């Protein structure tokens, strides 16, 4: 066991998915661990009791005070850098790591060869891309797992008994902020759009934290040709000698890019004589679903897999085997010639823009908590595709006003009720507006917590309402 933690006073900031494993591991390494947590609800009390039984000190209801004698803080990713706890740490010269930083430093301490990390970040599409990547790696016969921000503890993957050849790692901007020494084998930034600016303070700070994923890359920095900001992050990164910039595009790829040619996903980055040659990887129809933004996700995943030496056949087989999570542009049913699609996971305008671009004629169900977003650009870009719109939720007026400005000919149904039963009425109104060949698309562009527990419950309510239409 590493001696650097033995006897060290470590404060773990936050319980939950990352905090509990961190506290357990650090305690097992001989550290004196104190967990601080803002909340003191039933879940927190249960977790605290489990840790206290091991000998860990837990302070509930006070996440701002720096425990006396703290030599290191390991924080949950969501805690803001402006929190008084971190101000006190900076004044005392106490370093702050995230759970990802701790996991990175723990690799190989048990004597095993550390598994390389293939890392993915971006405003949207991270989880799907990492799951696609893991499916491709498994199709290549590699021992792997999708870990990180996807909800599976990286620390558990690094310190557990199971051995891996490579890890597919989803990283949020929060996690990257607190992971200064991370050095991935290869990494991808899928896209950049304003998000979490209240946490980061500015778009520049948000982009800089995303860009940390490229620092020290060994083989490839994968970027989005259609999103220049991602390429700018590659140019700014300090990488190892020989690391390459590899783009992905929905158009015909140039040298050192992956792209689409006549219904095929092709590679002009990891082939001999890439100026002249290309390698077929898969058909567009192998991507589930074959919406444009999802094809982009598949190309990014393929780029990372190819950087790791995976064959073209494994890319194809992995994409064919991949099944997307629920509520991500999921086809629910066809009723009277109209398709009903659940993309409840589209909780911001960037994700919704991609969703709307996937269909030609749409009755759009949207609304919820806007989180400070504006909708003019989104509506203006999608106006020609809209058959109608049904608006729900607390901030629906913002979308209604954008529709009035940029798509005044589109009929709009504004539902005042904000109880969960509003979804059934929304689907019924959408059915009234739709014509055979249309798609009724739930892509809210907003968070769900005004009416639902989370986006999963919102998507379930939509699917149930659709099923009632066809009953």
C-alpha beads as a LAMMPS data file, in Angstrom:
LAMMPS data file: protein, C-alpha beads

471 atoms
470 bonds

1 atom types
1 bond types

-500.0 500.0 xlo xhi
-500.0 500.0 ylo yhi
-500.0 500.0 zlo zhi

Masses

1 110.0

Atoms # bond

1 1 1 0.000 0.000 0.000
2 1 1 1.327 3.479 -0.735
3 1 1 2.911 5.131 2.266
4 1 1 2.073 8.649 1.094
5 1 1 -1.424 8.387 2.622
6 1 1 -0.543 6.608 5.832
7 1 1 -1.250 8.929 8.743
8 1 1 -2.239 11.777 6.430
9 1 1 -5.240 13.914 7.398
10 1 1 -7.526 13.932 4.354
11 1 1 -10.872 15.685 4.077
12 1 1 -13.353 14.215 1.592
13 1 1 -15.801 16.877 0.436
14 1 1 -19.199 15.404 -0.343
15 1 1 -20.827 12.011 -0.025
16 1 1 -22.447 10.233 -2.961
17 1 1 -21.102 8.330 -5.961
18 1 1 -17.561 9.679 -5.669
19 1 1 -17.191 10.630 -2.002
20 1 1 -18.053 7.312 -0.382
21 1 1 -15.561 5.238 -2.455
22 1 1 -12.862 7.897 -1.904
23 1 1 -13.371 7.828 1.854
24 1 1 -13.249 4.026 1.949
25 1 1 -10.105 3.761 -0.158
26 1 1 -8.250 6.478 1.714
27 1 1 -9.203 4.983 5.066
28 1 1 -7.997 1.602 3.874
29 1 1 -4.653 3.174 2.984
30 1 1 -4.190 4.397 6.529
31 1 1 -5.287 8.000 6.148
32 1 1 -7.185 9.868 8.860
33 1 1 -10.348 10.653 6.889
34 1 1 -12.983 13.259 7.670
35 1 1 -15.982 13.569 5.354
36 1 1 -17.852 16.875 5.216
37 1 1 -21.232 17.181 3.530
38 1 1 -23.648 20.073 3.060
39 1 1 -26.792 17.996 3.406
40 1 1 -28.036 15.835 6.246
41 1 1 -30.958 14.026 4.621
42 1 1 -31.817 10.368 5.130
43 1 1 -29.520 9.152 2.347
44 1 1 -26.609 11.163 3.748
45 1 1 -27.238 9.839 7.247
46 1 1 -27.266 6.255 5.958
47 1 1 -23.993 6.747 4.086
48 1 1 -22.476 8.472 7.118
49 1 1 -23.398 5.559 9.392
50 1 1 -21.726 3.086 7.032
51 1 1 -18.520 5.123 6.939
52 1 1 -18.503 5.776 10.690
53 1 1 -18.709 2.029 11.266
54 1 1 -15.352 1.785 9.463
55 1 1 -13.799 4.484 11.631
56 1 1 -14.279 7.462 9.283
57 1 1 -15.314 10.782 10.818
58 1 1 -18.353 12.361 9.117
59 1 1 -19.653 15.914 9.568
60 1 1 -23.118 16.450 8.097
61 1 1 -24.653 19.845 7.450
62 1 1 -21.349 21.739 7.309
63 1 1 -19.466 21.566 4.046
64 1 1 -17.869 24.998 4.329
65 1 1 -15.529 24.689 7.313
66 1 1 -12.026 23.265 6.779
67 1 1 -11.362 20.582 9.409
68 1 1 -8.336 21.344 11.555
69 1 1 -5.141 19.632 10.430
70 1 1 -6.346 18.897 6.873
71 1 1 -3.417 18.141 4.554
72 1 1 -5.398 17.217 1.433
73 1 1 -8.973 17.677 0.179
74 1 1 -10.585 15.182 -2.184
75 1 1 -13.762 16.773 -3.512
76 1 1 -16.896 15.636 -5.253
77 1 1 -16.842 17.099 -8.775
78 1 1 -19.928 19.273 -8.414
79 1 1 -18.647 21.427 -5.543
80 1 1 -17.974 24.939 -6.848
81 1 1 -14.409 26.295 -6.705
82 1 1 -15.773 29.410 -4.961
83 1 1 -16.976 27.427 -1.938
84 1 1 -15.608 28.736 1.401
85 1 1 -14.020 25.332 2.071
86 1 1 -11.739 25.772 -0.950
87 1 1 -10.993 29.401 -0.148
88 1 1 -9.833 28.280 3.284
89 1 1 -7.803 25.471 1.703
90 1 1 -6.051 27.897 -0.655
91 1 1 -5.198 30.207 2.241
92 1 1 -3.791 27.263 4.188
93 1 1 -1.869 25.868 1.218
94 1 1 -3.904 22.652 1.182
95 1 1 -4.122 20.969 -2.259
96 1 1 -7.535 20.015 -3.678
97 1 1 -8.009 16.918 -5.845
98 1 1 -11.119 15.546 -7.453
99 1 1 -12.074 11.884 -7.431
100 1 1 -10.619 11.578 -10.949
101 1 1 -7.285 12.978 -9.804
102 1 1 -7.232 10.532 -6.897
103 1 1 -8.061 7.640 -9.229
104 1 1 -5.336 8.705 -11.659
105 1 1 -2.736 8.803 -8.879
106 1 1 -3.903 5.433 -7.525
107 1 1 -3.276 3.585 -10.801
108 1 1 -0.695 0.862 -10.528
109 1 1 -0.090 1.264 -6.791
110 1 1 -1.126 -2.355 -6.276
111 1 1 1.640 -3.517 -8.610
112 1 1 -0.583 -4.130 -11.631
113 1 1 0.105 -2.512 -14.980
114 1 1 -2.249 0.483 -15.153
115 1 1 -4.890 0.395 -17.872
116 1 1 -4.645 3.312 -20.335
117 1 1 -7.533 5.782 -20.398
118 1 1 -9.442 6.772 -23.539
119 1 1 -11.251 9.902 -22.365
120 1 1 -14.295 11.767 -23.666
121 1 1 -15.811 15.125 -22.782
122 1 1 -18.097 17.667 -24.459
123 1 1 -21.266 19.598 -23.749
124 1 1 -23.453 16.827 -25.176
125 1 1 -23.071 13.207 -26.267
126 1 1 -20.463 12.115 -23.710
127 1 1 -22.309 9.145 -22.260
128 1 1 -23.420 7.757 -25.614
129 1 1 -19.926 8.108 -27.079
130 1 1 -18.257 6.409 -24.114
131 1 1 -20.761 3.558 -24.251
132 1 1 -20.167 3.171 -27.996
133 1 1 -16.424 3.176 -27.356
134 1 1 -16.720 0.497 -24.683
135 1 1 -18.841 -1.617 -27.036
136 1 1 -16.196 -1.306 -29.764
137 1 1 -13.367 -2.176 -27.377
138 1 1 -15.283 -5.236 -26.162
139 1 1 -15.884 -6.296 -29.770
140 1 1 -12.098 -6.182 -30.186
141 1 1 -11.752 -8.691 -27.336
142 1 1 -10.380 -6.166 -24.850
143 1 1 -11.212 -6.116 -21.144
144 1 1 -12.823 -2.722 -20.626
145 1 1 -15.549 -0.737 -18.859
146 1 1 -17.354 2.563 -19.332
147 1 1 -16.530 4.586 -16.215
148 1 1 -16.365 8.087 -14.754
149 1 1 -19.139 10.647 -15.102
150 1 1 -21.298 7.891 -16.553
151 1 1 -22.085 6.891 -12.956
152 1 1 -19.484 4.163 -12.433
153 1 1 -16.747 5.133 -9.992
154 1 1 -13.331 5.457 -11.600
155 1 1 -11.789 4.854 -8.213
156 1 1 -13.552 1.497 -7.933
157 1 1 -12.360 0.567 -11.432
158 1 1 -8.758 1.476 -10.622
159 1 1 -8.574 -0.148 -7.175
160 1 1 -10.956 -3.088 -7.643
161 1 1 -10.032 -6.691 -8.252
162 1 1 -11.058 -6.770 -11.923
163 1 1 -8.235 -6.099 -14.365
164 1 1 -8.712 -4.052 -17.535
165 1 1 -6.766 -3.618 -20.756
166 1 1 -8.177 -0.121 -21.318
167 1 1 -10.863 2.112 -19.801
168 1 1 -13.465 4.215 -21.645
169 1 1 -13.732 7.295 -19.437
170 1 1 -16.439 9.960 -19.473
171 1 1 -15.278 13.206 -17.863
172 1 1 -17.323 16.297 -17.063
173 1 1 -15.941 19.812 -16.958
174 1 1 -16.285 19.659 -13.156
175 1 1 -14.139 16.549 -12.952
176 1 1 -11.524 17.951 -15.313
177 1 1 -11.246 21.134 -13.266
178 1 1 -10.033 19.112 -10.285
179 1 1 -7.743 16.720 -12.246
180 1 1 -4.514 18.612 -13.014
181 1 1 -2.220 15.615 -13.529
182 1 1 -4.507 13.481 -15.751
183 1 1 -2.705 12.269 -18.890
184 1 1 -4.869 10.137 -21.185
185 1 1 -3.699 7.786 -23.934
186 1 1 -6.075 9.631 -26.285
187 1 1 -9.024 11.948 -25.732
188 1 1 -11.946 13.593 -27.518
189 1 1 -13.871 16.832 -27.051
190 1 1 -17.158 16.277 -28.880
191 1 1 -18.516 19.834 -28.904
192 1 1 -18.597 23.054 -26.903
193 1 1 -21.648 25.174 -26.097
194 1 1 -22.433 27.415 -23.110
195 1 1 -23.273 25.233 -20.104
196 1 1 -22.616 25.279 -16.356
197 1 1 -21.405 28.867 -16.619
198 1 1 -22.664 29.581 -13.103
199 1 1 -20.119 26.995 -11.880
200 1 1 -17.178 27.950 -14.104
201 1 1 -17.772 31.701 -14.130
202 1 1 -17.349 32.205 -17.885
203 1 1 -17.387 30.399 -21.227
204 1 1 -13.615 30.818 -21.407
205 1 1 -13.126 29.063 -18.060
206 1 1 -15.567 26.307 -19.060
207 1 1 -13.717 25.698 -22.337
208 1 1 -10.348 25.729 -20.571
209 1 1 -11.493 23.033 -18.164
210 1 1 -12.797 20.923 -21.052
211 1 1 -9.452 21.392 -22.803
212 1 1 -7.573 19.853 -19.877
213 1 1 -8.562 16.464 -21.271
214 1 1 -5.992 16.889 -24.064
215 1 1 -3.054 17.700 -21.782
216 1 1 -0.321 15.099 -22.069
217 1 1 -2.159 12.924 -24.604
218 1 1 0.161 10.300 -26.055
219 1 1 -1.435 9.169 -29.332
220 1 1 -4.421 11.234 -30.524
221 1 1 -6.442 14.347 -29.717
222 1 1 -9.812 13.780 -31.398
223 1 1 -11.797 16.942 -32.231
224 1 1 -14.981 17.971 -34.042
225 1 1 -14.254 19.521 -37.462
226 1 1 -17.630 21.299 -37.358
227 1 1 -16.840 22.907 -33.983
228 1 1 -13.722 25.055 -34.320
229 1 1 -13.527 25.607 -30.571
230 1 1 -12.627 21.936 -30.101
231 1 1 -9.771 22.223 -32.598
232 1 1 -8.571 25.368 -30.831
233 1 1 -8.318 23.352 -27.607
234 1 1 -6.131 20.790 -29.390
235 1 1 -3.829 23.548 -30.668
236 1 1 -3.479 24.950 -27.146
237 1 1 -2.734 21.595 -25.502
238 1 1 0.715 20.486 -24.386
239 1 1 0.867 16.891 -25.641
240 1 1 3.559 14.246 -25.895
241 1 1 5.831 14.227 -28.909
242 1 1 4.158 12.444 -31.818
243 1 1 0.578 12.870 -30.598
244 1 1 -1.710 13.664 -33.538
245 1 1 -4.760 15.847 -34.085
246 1 1 -7.552 13.689 -35.544
247 1 1 -10.803 15.261 -36.714
248 1 1 -14.244 13.766 -37.217
249 1 1 -16.800 15.164 -39.651
250 1 1 -20.195 14.291 -41.083
251 1 1 -18.789 15.209 -44.492
252 1 1 -16.069 13.673 -46.626
253 1 1 -12.966 13.345 -44.447
254 1 1 -9.623 14.838 -45.318
255 1 1 -6.306 13.267 -44.300
256 1 1 -6.114 12.628 -40.518
257 1 1 -9.913 12.648 -40.271
258 1 1 -12.823 10.221 -39.962
259 1 1 -16.025 10.982 -41.823
260 1 1 -18.887 9.818 -44.017
261 1 1 -18.765 8.859 -47.693
262 1 1 -21.832 7.500 -49.529
263 1 1 -23.437 6.018 -46.437
264 1 1 -20.188 4.649 -45.008
265 1 1 -18.158 5.644 -41.954
266 1 1 -14.567 5.842 -43.150
267 1 1 -11.142 6.396 -41.609
268 1 1 -8.404 8.508 -43.239
269 1 1 -6.434 8.929 -40.023
270 1 1 -5.213 5.479 -39.001
271 1 1 -4.329 4.054 -42.422
272 1 1 -1.177 3.844 -44.453
273 1 1 -0.758 6.744 -46.899
274 1 1 -3.729 8.671 -45.562
275 1 1 -3.300 11.224 -48.359
276 1 1 -4.659 8.661 -50.820
277 1 1 -6.293 5.834 -48.845
278 1 1 -9.356 5.363 -46.643
279 1 1 -10.605 2.427 -44.582
280 1 1 -14.294 1.543 -44.447
281 1 1 -15.349 1.140 -40.805
282 1 1 -19.121 0.635 -40.850
283 1 1 -22.319 1.646 -42.567
284 1 1 -24.334 4.608 -41.340
285 1 1 -27.167 2.136 -40.752
286 1 1 -24.961 0.351 -38.195
287 1 1 -25.341 3.395 -35.897
288 1 1 -28.348 3.250 -33.571
289 1 1 -30.112 5.617 -34.069
290 1 1 -28.555 7.030 -37.286
291 1 1 -29.337 10.662 -36.415
292 1 1 -26.607 13.119 -37.462
293 1 1 -25.369 13.917 -33.965
294 1 1 -25.261 10.221 -33.129
295 1 1 -23.212 9.482 -36.247
296 1 1 -20.798 12.142 -34.985
297 1 1 -20.660 10.344 -31.632
298 1 1 -19.900 7.083 -33.433
299 1 1 -17.078 8.684 -35.421
300 1 1 -15.524 10.100 -32.248
301 1 1 -15.727 6.710 -30.545
302 1 1 -14.239 5.061 -33.622
303 1 1 -11.410 7.592 -33.666
304 1 1 -10.435 6.796 -30.088
305 1 1 -10.701 3.061 -30.679
306 1 1 -8.570 3.266 -33.810
307 1 1 -6.001 5.314 -31.893
308 1 1 -5.768 2.340 -29.542
309 1 1 -5.176 -0.010 -32.471
310 1 1 -8.647 -1.533 -32.807
311 1 1 -9.523 -3.100 -36.159
312 1 1 -12.135 -1.751 -38.560
313 1 1 -14.195 -4.943 -38.111
314 1 1 -14.355 -4.381 -34.332
315 1 1 -15.589 -0.825 -34.895
316 1 1 -18.402 -2.165 -37.063
317 1 1 -19.287 -4.994 -34.688
318 1 1 -19.186 -2.725 -31.641
319 1 1 -21.495 -0.156 -33.210
320 1 1 -23.930 -2.863 -34.258
321 1 1 -23.975 -4.268 -30.730
322 1 1 -24.509 -0.895 -29.060
323 1 1 -27.909 -0.117 -27.551
324 1 1 -28.456 3.502 -26.471
325 1 1 -29.742 4.381 -23.020
326 1 1 -33.394 5.261 -22.592
327 1 1 -34.616 8.786 -23.333
328 1 1 -31.914 9.514 -25.895
329 1 1 -33.712 10.033 -29.219
330 1 1 -35.558 6.749 -28.594
331 1 1 -38.344 5.699 -30.951
332 1 1 -41.374 4.906 -28.778
333 1 1 -44.047 3.947 -31.328
334 1 1 -45.767 4.780 -34.596
335 1 1 -49.423 5.776 -34.245
336 1 1 -51.535 6.530 -37.339
337 1 1 -48.422 7.050 -39.454
338 1 1 -46.802 9.444 -36.966
339 1 1 -43.539 8.556 -35.205
340 1 1 -43.218 9.407 -31.504
341 1 1 -39.627 9.956 -30.283
342 1 1 -38.418 10.439 -26.710
343 1 1 -35.347 12.640 -26.327
344 1 1 -36.055 13.773 -22.784
345 1 1 -32.276 13.791 -22.215
346 1 1 -32.102 16.894 -24.433
347 1 1 -32.086 19.228 -21.445
348 1 1 -30.304 22.174 -23.098
349 1 1 -30.534 24.013 -26.390
350 1 1 -27.391 22.452 -27.872
351 1 1 -28.713 18.909 -27.428
352 1 1 -32.152 19.907 -28.690
353 1 1 -30.670 21.517 -31.798
354 1 1 -29.090 18.187 -32.699
355 1 1 -32.325 16.344 -32.004
356 1 1 -34.445 18.669 -34.155
357 1 1 -31.945 18.347 -37.005
358 1 1 -32.622 14.601 -37.188
359 1 1 -36.192 14.919 -38.562
360 1 1 -37.835 16.717 -41.480
361 1 1 -41.315 17.509 -40.148
362 1 1 -41.761 17.827 -36.401
363 1 1 -44.395 18.497 -33.798
364 1 1 -42.161 19.626 -30.979
365 1 1 -42.927 19.118 -27.284
366 1 1 -40.692 21.452 -25.295
367 1 1 -40.339 23.381 -22.057
368 1 1 -39.409 23.050 -18.396
369 1 1 -36.734 24.920 -16.453
370 1 1 -34.655 27.052 -18.824
371 1 1 -31.677 27.485 -16.463
372 1 1 -30.976 30.896 -17.970
373 1 1 -31.033 29.676 -21.577
374 1 1 -32.374 31.673 -24.515
375 1 1 -34.130 30.039 -27.465
376 1 1 -33.996 32.442 -30.411
377 1 1 -31.096 30.754 -32.199
378 1 1 -32.556 27.289 -31.615
379 1 1 -35.998 28.209 -32.965
380 1 1 -34.662 30.177 -35.919
381 1 1 -32.559 27.208 -37.003
382 1 1 -35.401 24.694 -36.711
383 1 1 -38.332 26.822 -37.921
384 1 1 -38.625 25.221 -41.357
385 1 1 -38.883 21.762 -39.798
386 1 1 -41.677 22.583 -37.340
387 1 1 -45.257 21.434 -38.079
388 1 1 -46.328 22.630 -34.628
389 1 1 -45.225 23.018 -31.026
390 1 1 -46.693 22.047 -27.676
391 1 1 -45.181 23.860 -24.708
392 1 1 -45.122 22.723 -21.101
393 1 1 -43.360 23.717 -17.907
394 1 1 -42.425 26.750 -15.874
395 1 1 -40.390 28.612 -18.507
396 1 1 -42.428 27.741 -21.594
397 1 1 -43.124 31.436 -22.240
398 1 1 -39.495 31.921 -23.269
399 1 1 -39.895 29.332 -26.032
400 1 1 -43.308 30.689 -27.022
401 1 1 -41.839 34.172 -27.455
402 1 1 -38.964 32.817 -29.556
403 1 1 -41.463 30.964 -31.746
404 1 1 -43.492 34.143 -32.194
405 1 1 -40.369 36.001 -33.339
406 1 1 -38.819 33.379 -35.604
407 1 1 -41.594 30.962 -36.595
408 1 1 -44.866 32.923 -36.383
409 1 1 -46.621 30.599 -38.835
410 1 1 -46.089 27.538 -36.606
411 1 1 -49.182 26.686 -34.519
412 1 1 -48.411 26.640 -30.795
413 1 1 -50.317 25.002 -27.943
414 1 1 -49.400 26.515 -24.567
415 1 1 -50.351 24.248 -21.662
416 1 1 -50.679 26.146 -18.397
417 1 1 -50.903 23.118 -16.134
418 1 1 -47.586 22.096 -14.578
419 1 1 -48.546 18.836 -12.888
420 1 1 -47.146 15.570 -14.257
421 1 1 -50.481 14.850 -15.959
422 1 1 -49.708 17.644 -18.386
423 1 1 -47.620 15.234 -20.447
424 1 1 -50.662 13.178 -21.449
425 1 1 -52.429 16.337 -22.574
426 1 1 -49.286 17.455 -24.432
427 1 1 -49.127 14.196 -26.377
428 1 1 -52.822 14.416 -27.209
429 1 1 -52.386 17.967 -28.513
430 1 1 -49.343 16.911 -30.510
431 1 1 -51.367 14.119 -32.103
432 1 1 -53.968 16.683 -33.162
433 1 1 -51.310 18.819 -34.870
434 1 1 -49.407 15.959 -36.531
435 1 1 -49.928 14.501 -40.000
436 1 1 -48.836 11.091 -41.360
437 1 1 -45.083 11.161 -41.923
438 1 1 -44.462 13.650 -39.104
439 1 1 -42.454 13.024 -35.946
440 1 1 -43.745 14.058 -32.523
441 1 1 -40.507 14.818 -30.724
442 1 1 -40.054 15.310 -26.995
443 1 1 -36.842 17.379 -26.923
444 1 1 -37.533 19.846 -24.122
445 1 1 -34.392 22.051 -24.271
446 1 1 -34.980 22.500 -20.543
447 1 1 -34.447 20.729 -17.252
448 1 1 -37.303 18.676 -15.854
449 1 1 -37.401 19.433 -12.125
450 1 1 -40.322 21.859 -12.274
451 1 1 -42.690 18.984 -13.073
452 1 1 -40.733 15.738 -12.763
453 1 1 -38.106 14.144 -10.546
454 1 1 -35.660 13.970 -13.466
455 1 1 -35.521 13.610 -17.248
456 1 1 -36.047 9.842 -16.911
457 1 1 -39.449 10.313 -15.297
458 1 1 -40.358 12.918 -17.906
459 1 1 -39.462 10.502 -20.718
460 1 1 -41.375 7.679 -19.049
461 1 1 -44.456 9.904 -18.820
462 1 1 -44.172 10.674 -22.535
463 1 1 -43.824 6.992 -23.455
464 1 1 -46.812 6.071 -21.281
465 1 1 -48.909 8.787 -22.897
466 1 1 -47.957 7.517 -26.367
467 1 1 -48.904 3.976 -25.402
468 1 1 -52.308 5.242 -24.306
469 1 1 -52.790 6.790 -27.760
470 1 1 -52.284 3.434 -29.404
471 1 1 -54.373 1.463 -26.932

Bonds

1 1 1 2
2 1 2 3
3 1 3 4
4 1 4 5
5 1 5 6
6 1 6 7
7 1 7 8
8 1 8 9
9 1 9 10
10 1 10 11
11 1 11 12
12 1 12 13
13 1 13 14
14 1 14 15
15 1 15 16
16 1 16 17
17 1 17 18
18 1 18 19
19 1 19 20
20 1 20 21
21 1 21 22
22 1 22 23
23 1 23 24
24 1 24 25
25 1 25 26
26 1 26 27
27 1 27 28
28 1 28 29
29 1 29 30
30 1 30 31
31 1 31 32
32 1 32 33
33 1 33 34
34 1 34 35
35 1 35 36
36 1 36 37
37 1 37 38
38 1 38 39
39 1 39 40
40 1 40 41
41 1 41 42
42 1 42 43
43 1 43 44
44 1 44 45
45 1 45 46
46 1 46 47
47 1 47 48
48 1 48 49
49 1 49 50
50 1 50 51
51 1 51 52
52 1 52 53
53 1 53 54
54 1 54 55
55 1 55 56
56 1 56 57
57 1 57 58
58 1 58 59
59 1 59 60
60 1 60 61
61 1 61 62
62 1 62 63
63 1 63 64
64 1 64 65
65 1 65 66
66 1 66 67
67 1 67 68
68 1 68 69
69 1 69 70
70 1 70 71
71 1 71 72
72 1 72 73
73 1 73 74
74 1 74 75
75 1 75 76
76 1 76 77
77 1 77 78
78 1 78 79
79 1 79 80
80 1 80 81
81 1 81 82
82 1 82 83
83 1 83 84
84 1 84 85
85 1 85 86
86 1 86 87
87 1 87 88
88 1 88 89
89 1 89 90
90 1 90 91
91 1 91 92
92 1 92 93
93 1 93 94
94 1 94 95
95 1 95 96
96 1 96 97
97 1 97 98
98 1 98 99
99 1 99 100
100 1 100 101
101 1 101 102
102 1 102 103
103 1 103 104
104 1 104 105
105 1 105 106
106 1 106 107
107 1 107 108
108 1 108 109
109 1 109 110
110 1 110 111
111 1 111 112
112 1 112 113
113 1 113 114
114 1 114 115
115 1 115 116
116 1 116 117
117 1 117 118
118 1 118 119
119 1 119 120
120 1 120 121
121 1 121 122
122 1 122 123
123 1 123 124
124 1 124 125
125 1 125 126
126 1 126 127
127 1 127 128
128 1 128 129
129 1 129 130
130 1 130 131
131 1 131 132
132 1 132 133
133 1 133 134
134 1 134 135
135 1 135 136
136 1 136 137
137 1 137 138
138 1 138 139
139 1 139 140
140 1 140 141
141 1 141 142
142 1 142 143
143 1 143 144
144 1 144 145
145 1 145 146
146 1 146 147
147 1 147 148
148 1 148 149
149 1 149 150
150 1 150 151
151 1 151 152
152 1 152 153
153 1 153 154
154 1 154 155
155 1 155 156
156 1 156 157
157 1 157 158
158 1 158 159
159 1 159 160
160 1 160 161
161 1 161 162
162 1 162 163
163 1 163 164
164 1 164 165
165 1 165 166
166 1 166 167
167 1 167 168
168 1 168 169
169 1 169 170
170 1 170 171
171 1 171 172
172 1 172 173
173 1 173 174
174 1 174 175
175 1 175 176
176 1 176 177
177 1 177 178
178 1 178 179
179 1 179 180
180 1 180 181
181 1 181 182
182 1 182 183
183 1 183 184
184 1 184 185
185 1 185 186
186 1 186 187
187 1 187 188
188 1 188 189
189 1 189 190
190 1 190 191
191 1 191 192
192 1 192 193
193 1 193 194
194 1 194 195
195 1 195 196
196 1 196 197
197 1 197 198
198 1 198 199
199 1 199 200
200 1 200 201
201 1 201 202
202 1 202 203
203 1 203 204
204 1 204 205
205 1 205 206
206 1 206 207
207 1 207 208
208 1 208 209
209 1 209 210
210 1 210 211
211 1 211 212
212 1 212 213
213 1 213 214
214 1 214 215
215 1 215 216
216 1 216 217
217 1 217 218
218 1 218 219
219 1 219 220
220 1 220 221
221 1 221 222
222 1 222 223
223 1 223 224
224 1 224 225
225 1 225 226
226 1 226 227
227 1 227 228
228 1 228 229
229 1 229 230
230 1 230 231
231 1 231 232
232 1 232 233
233 1 233 234
234 1 234 235
235 1 235 236
236 1 236 237
237 1 237 238
238 1 238 239
239 1 239 240
240 1 240 241
241 1 241 242
242 1 242 243
243 1 243 244
244 1 244 245
245 1 245 246
246 1 246 247
247 1 247 248
248 1 248 249
249 1 249 250
250 1 250 251
251 1 251 252
252 1 252 253
253 1 253 254
254 1 254 255
255 1 255 256
256 1 256 257
257 1 257 258
258 1 258 259
259 1 259 260
260 1 260 261
261 1 261 262
262 1 262 263
263 1 263 264
264 1 264 265
265 1 265 266
266 1 266 267
267 1 267 268
268 1 268 269
269 1 269 270
270 1 270 271
271 1 271 272
272 1 272 273
273 1 273 274
274 1 274 275
275 1 275 276
276 1 276 277
277 1 277 278
278 1 278 279
279 1 279 280
280 1 280 281
281 1 281 282
282 1 282 283
283 1 283 284
284 1 284 285
285 1 285 286
286 1 286 287
287 1 287 288
288 1 288 289
289 1 289 290
290 1 290 291
291 1 291 292
292 1 292 293
293 1 293 294
294 1 294 295
295 1 295 296
296 1 296 297
297 1 297 298
298 1 298 299
299 1 299 300
300 1 300 301
301 1 301 302
302 1 302 303
303 1 303 304
304 1 304 305
305 1 305 306
306 1 306 307
307 1 307 308
308 1 308 309
309 1 309 310
310 1 310 311
311 1 311 312
312 1 312 313
313 1 313 314
314 1 314 315
315 1 315 316
316 1 316 317
317 1 317 318
318 1 318 319
319 1 319 320
320 1 320 321
321 1 321 322
322 1 322 323
323 1 323 324
324 1 324 325
325 1 325 326
326 1 326 327
327 1 327 328
328 1 328 329
329 1 329 330
330 1 330 331
331 1 331 332
332 1 332 333
333 1 333 334
334 1 334 335
335 1 335 336
336 1 336 337
337 1 337 338
338 1 338 339
339 1 339 340
340 1 340 341
341 1 341 342
342 1 342 343
343 1 343 344
344 1 344 345
345 1 345 346
346 1 346 347
347 1 347 348
348 1 348 349
349 1 349 350
350 1 350 351
351 1 351 352
352 1 352 353
353 1 353 354
354 1 354 355
355 1 355 356
356 1 356 357
357 1 357 358
358 1 358 359
359 1 359 360
360 1 360 361
361 1 361 362
362 1 362 363
363 1 363 364
364 1 364 365
365 1 365 366
366 1 366 367
367 1 367 368
368 1 368 369
369 1 369 370
370 1 370 371
371 1 371 372
372 1 372 373
373 1 373 374
374 1 374 375
375 1 375 376
376 1 376 377
377 1 377 378
378 1 378 379
379 1 379 380
380 1 380 381
381 1 381 382
382 1 382 383
383 1 383 384
384 1 384 385
385 1 385 386
386 1 386 387
387 1 387 388
388 1 388 389
389 1 389 390
390 1 390 391
391 1 391 392
392 1 392 393
393 1 393 394
394 1 394 395
395 1 395 396
396 1 396 397
397 1 397 398
398 1 398 399
399 1 399 400
400 1 400 401
401 1 401 402
402 1 402 403
403 1 403 404
404 1 404 405
405 1 405 406
406 1 406 407
407 1 407 408
408 1 408 409
409 1 409 410
410 1 410 411
411 1 411 412
412 1 412 413
413 1 413 414
414 1 414 415
415 1 415 416
416 1 416 417
417 1 417 418
418 1 418 419
419 1 419 420
420 1 420 421
421 1 421 422
422 1 422 423
423 1 423 424
424 1 424 425
425 1 425 426
426 1 426 427
427 1 427 428
428 1 428 429
429 1 429 430
430 1 430 431
431 1 431 432
432 1 432 433
433 1 433 434
434 1 434 435
435 1 435 436
436 1 436 437
437 1 437 438
438 1 438 439
439 1 439 440
440 1 440 441
441 1 441 442
442 1 442 443
443 1 443 444
444 1 444 445
445 1 445 446
446 1 446 447
447 1 447 448
448 1 448 449
449 1 449 450
450 1 450 451
451 1 451 452
452 1 452 453
453 1 453 454
454 1 454 455
455 1 455 456
456 1 456 457
457 1 457 458
458 1 458 459
459 1 459 460
460 1 460 461
461 1 461 462
462 1 462 463
463 1 463 464
464 1 464 465
465 1 465 466
466 1 466 467
467 1 467 468
468 1 468 469
469 1 469 470
470 1 470 471
